[in-house]
Amino acid sequence: MGMNTNDLSKLNETELIRIERDIARKYMDKLSIPMVIWPILNITCWLALWPLVMTGMVPLWIAFPIALVNITLSYLPSHEAQHDIYARPGQKLRWLNEAIGHISVLPLAYGYRALRLTHLEHHKHTNKPGLDPDQIFNNSKTLLGNIWTNIKSFQPGSEGAASYRSCLARIGTPETERALLEQVGISLLHMAILFVCAYHGKALEAVLLWWLPLKMAVIYIRVYLSWLPHFPGNQVGRYKDTRAFKSWGGVWSSLGMTAHIVHHLHPRIPLDKTPAALRELYPILQARKSPLV
């Protein structure tokens, strides 16, 4: 951008906002082809593992890490759809937005509607106890503490599970009722598939192709998409409630979340464009004393 914080200190609030929005607009309203290809290849690969393993064409020890990667990668395309990034209501490609939203999270055994409704509440009330459904996962003091919170959330009566249920109940619209019914149906189908596999002597295949990688993927996703971007989880305000951070293997080891602050500021920037947007927005965020690395 050619500006530093000294240059920006001379500008008033209106001018800062204008520059920030001009930068953000450069990355919006363009269909990201990589983000379309991603969910198609990912779900195809995961589904293909089942017949390949069941027929003995691919060993289970090879399929397990592939399934783990597939399930870990399954949430983010739906996340794009939750923010109407593929297409907004009324646009020609709206069907693509909704299709990716629903289909991409099937390996997570979660419904798109429930995810979308609770995630939008997270954006409205980031880090606010009782309002942000993710806040219970974001205020852990340590990584191990966050992992333990996630493990406990797998129990139906846990605080983590209750956080999402109460969020949907608080919204209280016909769409939330539909989301709950949809989630119940998906959960029952998930358990039925695992049961049928076990009944036919394929319990280990079901565990390593779906049950275990699902649990591991959820923990990884919540660490990188929820805890690290919002740590310490008690700051509120547009430029304070989310941060930039460094990841062990670069931006994509965090699933692109090292630039998550850009997503909270401008949610309709595609995931694969957020690192470039952060580089341009960095001086403005420094001037606003945002939590950056």
C-alpha positions as CSV (number, residue, x, y, z in Angstrom):
1,M,0.0,0.0,0.0
2,G,3.0,2.3,0.4
3,M,1.9,3.7,3.7
4,N,3.1,3.3,7.3
5,T,1.6,4.1,10.6
6,N,3.1,7.6,10.6
7,D,1.4,8.4,7.3
8,L,-1.9,7.0,8.6
9,S,-1.6,9.0,11.9
10,K,-2.3,12.1,9.8
11,L,-5.6,10.8,8.6
12,N,-9.0,11.2,10.3
13,E,-11.4,8.3,11.0
14,T,-13.4,8.8,7.8
15,E,-10.3,8.7,5.7
16,L,-9.0,5.5,7.4
17,I,-12.3,3.8,6.9
18,R,-12.3,4.8,3.2
19,I,-8.8,3.4,2.6
20,E,-9.7,0.2,4.4
21,R,-12.9,-0.3,2.4
22,D,-11.1,0.4,-0.9
23,I,-8.5,-2.3,-0.1
24,A,-11.2,-4.8,1.0
25,R,-13.3,-4.2,-2.2
26,K,-10.3,-5.3,-4.3
27,Y,-10.8,-8.9,-3.0
28,M,-14.6,-9.1,-2.9
29,D,-17.3,-10.1,-5.4
30,K,-15.1,-12.3,-7.5
31,L,-15.8,-16.0,-7.6
32,S,-12.8,-17.9,-6.2
33,I,-12.2,-20.9,-8.5
34,P,-9.9,-22.6,-5.9
35,M,-12.6,-22.4,-3.3
36,V,-15.1,-24.1,-5.7
37,I,-12.7,-26.8,-6.7
38,W,-11.7,-27.5,-3.1
39,P,-15.0,-28.9,-1.8
40,I,-15.6,-30.9,-5.0
41,L,-12.3,-32.7,-4.8
42,N,-12.4,-33.1,-1.1
43,I,-15.8,-34.7,-0.8
44,T,-15.1,-36.9,-3.9
45,C,-11.8,-38.1,-2.3
46,W,-13.4,-38.9,1.0
47,L,-16.4,-40.8,-0.5
48,A,-14.0,-42.7,-2.8
49,L,-12.1,-44.0,0.2
50,W,-15.0,-46.1,1.4
51,P,-15.4,-48.5,-1.6
52,L,-11.6,-48.5,-2.1
53,V,-11.0,-49.6,1.5
54,M,-14.0,-52.0,1.7
55,T,-12.8,-53.8,-1.5
56,G,-9.2,-54.0,-0.3
57,M,-7.8,-51.8,-3.0
58,V,-6.5,-49.3,-0.5
59,P,-5.1,-50.3,2.9
60,L,-6.8,-48.8,5.9
61,W,-3.5,-47.5,7.3
62,I,-3.2,-45.3,4.2
63,A,-6.8,-44.3,4.0
64,F,-7.0,-43.1,7.6
65,P,-4.6,-40.1,7.3
66,I,-6.3,-39.2,4.0
67,A,-9.7,-39.3,5.6
68,L,-8.4,-37.1,8.5
69,V,-7.2,-34.5,6.0
70,N,-10.5,-34.7,4.0
71,I,-12.6,-34.2,7.1
72,T,-10.4,-31.4,8.4
73,L,-10.7,-29.6,5.1
74,S,-14.5,-30.1,4.9
75,Y,-15.7,-27.1,7.0
76,L,-14.1,-24.1,5.3
77,P,-16.0,-24.3,2.0
78,S,-19.2,-24.3,3.9
79,H,-18.0,-21.4,6.0
80,E,-17.6,-19.5,2.7
81,A,-21.2,-20.3,1.8
82,Q,-22.4,-19.2,5.3
83,H,-21.2,-15.7,4.4
84,D,-22.7,-15.9,0.8
85,I,-19.2,-15.6,-0.7
86,Y,-19.9,-17.9,-3.6
87,A,-23.1,-16.0,-4.5
88,R,-25.5,-13.8,-2.6
89,P,-29.3,-14.3,-2.5
90,G,-30.9,-13.6,-5.9
91,Q,-27.7,-14.1,-7.9
92,K,-27.4,-16.8,-10.6
93,L,-24.9,-18.9,-8.7
94,R,-26.9,-18.9,-5.5
95,W,-27.6,-22.7,-6.1
96,L,-23.8,-23.3,-6.0
97,N,-23.4,-21.4,-2.7
98,E,-26.1,-23.5,-1.0
99,A,-25.0,-26.8,-2.6
100,I,-21.4,-26.3,-1.3
101,G,-22.7,-25.1,2.1
102,H,-24.8,-28.3,2.6
103,I,-22.6,-31.0,0.9
104,S,-19.1,-29.9,2.0
105,V,-19.9,-30.5,5.7
106,L,-21.4,-34.0,5.4
107,P,-18.1,-35.6,6.5
108,L,-18.4,-33.5,9.7
109,A,-21.9,-35.0,10.3
110,Y,-23.2,-31.5,10.8
111,G,-26.0,-29.5,9.1
112,Y,-25.3,-26.4,7.1
113,R,-28.2,-24.4,8.5
114,A,-27.2,-25.0,12.2
115,L,-23.7,-24.1,11.4
116,R,-24.7,-20.9,9.5
117,L,-27.1,-19.6,12.1
118,T,-24.7,-20.1,15.1
119,H,-21.7,-18.8,13.1
120,L,-23.5,-15.6,12.2
121,E,-24.3,-15.1,15.9
122,H,-20.6,-15.6,16.6
123,H,-19.9,-12.7,14.3
124,K,-22.5,-10.5,15.8
125,H,-21.4,-11.1,19.4
126,T,-17.7,-12.2,19.2
127,N,-16.3,-13.1,22.6
128,K,-19.4,-12.1,24.5
129,P,-20.3,-14.7,27.1
130,G,-23.8,-16.1,26.7
131,L,-24.2,-14.6,23.2
132,D,-21.2,-15.9,21.3
133,P,-21.7,-19.7,21.0
134,D,-18.0,-20.2,20.4
135,Q,-16.9,-18.2,23.4
136,I,-16.8,-21.3,25.6
137,F,-14.1,-22.7,23.3
138,N,-12.1,-19.4,23.1
139,N,-11.4,-18.6,26.7
140,S,-9.1,-21.5,27.5
141,K,-5.7,-20.3,28.9
142,T,-3.6,-23.0,27.2
143,L,-3.7,-25.2,24.2
144,L,-4.2,-28.4,26.3
145,G,-7.0,-26.7,28.1
146,N,-8.7,-25.9,24.8
147,I,-8.2,-29.5,23.5
148,W,-9.8,-30.8,26.8
149,T,-12.8,-28.4,26.4
150,N,-13.3,-29.8,22.9
151,I,-13.1,-33.4,24.0
152,K,-15.7,-32.7,26.7
153,S,-17.9,-31.1,24.1
154,F,-18.4,-34.4,22.3
155,Q,-20.7,-35.4,25.2
156,P,-24.4,-34.5,24.6
157,G,-24.8,-32.9,27.9
158,S,-21.6,-30.8,27.8
159,E,-21.4,-27.0,28.1
160,G,-20.1,-26.8,24.6
161,A,-23.0,-28.7,23.1
162,A,-25.4,-26.6,25.2
163,S,-23.9,-23.4,23.9
164,Y,-25.0,-24.1,20.4
165,R,-28.4,-25.4,21.4
166,S,-29.1,-22.4,23.5
167,C,-27.9,-20.1,20.7
168,L,-30.5,-21.6,18.3
169,A,-33.2,-21.5,20.9
170,R,-32.4,-17.8,21.5
171,I,-32.8,-17.0,17.8
172,G,-36.1,-18.8,17.9
173,T,-37.2,-18.6,14.3
174,P,-38.8,-21.2,12.0
175,E,-35.4,-21.6,10.3
176,T,-33.8,-22.6,13.6
177,E,-36.5,-25.2,14.2
178,R,-35.7,-26.6,10.7
179,A,-32.0,-26.5,11.5
180,L,-32.5,-28.5,14.7
181,L,-34.6,-31.1,12.9
182,E,-32.0,-31.3,10.1
183,Q,-29.2,-31.8,12.6
184,V,-31.1,-34.5,14.4
185,G,-31.6,-36.3,11.1
186,I,-27.9,-36.0,10.1
187,S,-26.8,-37.2,13.6
188,L,-29.1,-40.3,13.4
189,L,-27.9,-41.1,9.9
190,H,-24.3,-40.8,11.0
191,M,-24.9,-43.2,13.9
192,A,-26.9,-45.6,11.6
193,I,-24.1,-45.8,9.1
194,L,-21.5,-46.6,11.8
195,F,-23.9,-49.2,13.3
196,V,-24.5,-50.9,9.9
197,C,-20.7,-51.0,9.3
198,A,-20.1,-52.6,12.7
199,Y,-22.9,-55.1,12.2
200,H,-21.3,-56.3,8.9
201,G,-17.9,-56.6,10.5
202,K,-16.5,-53.3,9.3
203,A,-16.3,-51.5,12.6
204,L,-12.6,-50.7,12.3
205,E,-13.1,-49.3,8.8
206,A,-15.9,-47.1,10.1
207,V,-13.8,-45.9,13.1
208,L,-10.8,-45.0,11.0
209,L,-12.6,-43.6,8.0
210,W,-15.1,-41.4,9.9
211,W,-15.5,-41.6,13.7
212,L,-11.9,-41.0,14.8
213,P,-10.8,-38.6,12.1
214,L,-14.1,-36.6,12.7
215,K,-13.2,-36.1,16.4
216,M,-9.6,-35.2,15.6
217,A,-10.6,-32.8,12.8
218,V,-13.1,-31.0,15.0
219,I,-10.4,-30.4,17.6
220,Y,-8.0,-29.1,15.0
221,I,-10.7,-26.9,13.4
222,R,-11.7,-25.4,16.7
223,V,-8.1,-24.8,17.8
224,Y,-7.3,-23.0,14.6
225,L,-10.6,-21.4,13.5
226,S,-11.8,-20.5,17.0
227,W,-9.3,-20.5,19.8
228,L,-6.1,-19.1,18.3
229,P,-7.7,-16.3,16.2
230,H,-9.7,-15.0,19.3
231,F,-7.2,-15.7,22.1
232,P,-7.5,-14.7,25.0
233,G,-11.2,-14.7,24.2
234,N,-12.2,-11.8,26.3
235,Q,-11.6,-8.8,24.1
236,V,-14.6,-7.2,22.3
237,G,-14.7,-4.5,19.6
238,R,-14.3,-4.5,15.9
239,Y,-10.5,-4.2,15.9
240,K,-9.9,-6.1,19.2
241,D,-11.9,-9.3,19.2
242,T,-9.8,-11.1,16.6
243,R,-6.1,-11.3,16.0
244,A,-3.4,-12.3,13.4
245,F,-1.0,-14.9,14.5
246,K,1.8,-17.2,13.3
247,S,1.3,-20.9,12.7
248,W,3.8,-23.8,12.8
249,G,3.7,-24.5,9.1
250,G,2.7,-21.2,7.6
251,V,-0.7,-19.7,6.8
252,W,-2.2,-22.9,5.4
253,S,-1.3,-25.1,8.4
254,S,-3.8,-22.9,10.2
255,L,-6.3,-23.4,7.4
256,G,-5.8,-19.7,6.5
257,M,-6.7,-18.5,9.9
258,T,-3.5,-16.5,10.6
259,A,-5.3,-13.8,8.7
260,H,-8.7,-14.4,10.4
261,I,-8.8,-10.8,11.5
262,V,-9.5,-9.9,7.9
263,H,-12.4,-12.2,7.8
264,H,-14.1,-10.6,10.8
265,L,-13.5,-7.1,9.4
266,H,-14.7,-8.0,5.9
267,P,-16.4,-11.4,6.0
268,R,-17.1,-11.6,2.2
269,I,-13.4,-11.7,1.2
270,P,-12.8,-15.3,0.1
271,L,-10.5,-17.4,2.3
272,D,-7.7,-17.8,-0.2
273,K,-7.5,-14.0,-0.6
274,T,-7.3,-13.1,3.1
275,P,-3.5,-13.4,3.4
276,A,-3.0,-10.9,0.6
277,A,-5.7,-8.6,2.0
278,L,-4.0,-8.7,5.4
279,R,-0.6,-7.7,3.9
280,E,-2.3,-4.6,2.5
281,L,-4.4,-3.8,5.6
282,Y,-1.5,-4.3,8.0
283,P,-0.5,-0.6,8.4
284,I,-4.2,0.3,9.1
285,L,-4.5,-2.4,11.7
286,Q,-1.3,-1.3,13.3
287,A,-2.6,2.3,13.4
288,R,-5.7,1.0,15.1
289,K,-3.6,-1.0,17.6
290,S,-5.2,-4.3,16.6
291,P,-3.6,-7.5,18.1
292,L,-1.1,-8.4,15.4
293,V,2.1,-10.5,15.1
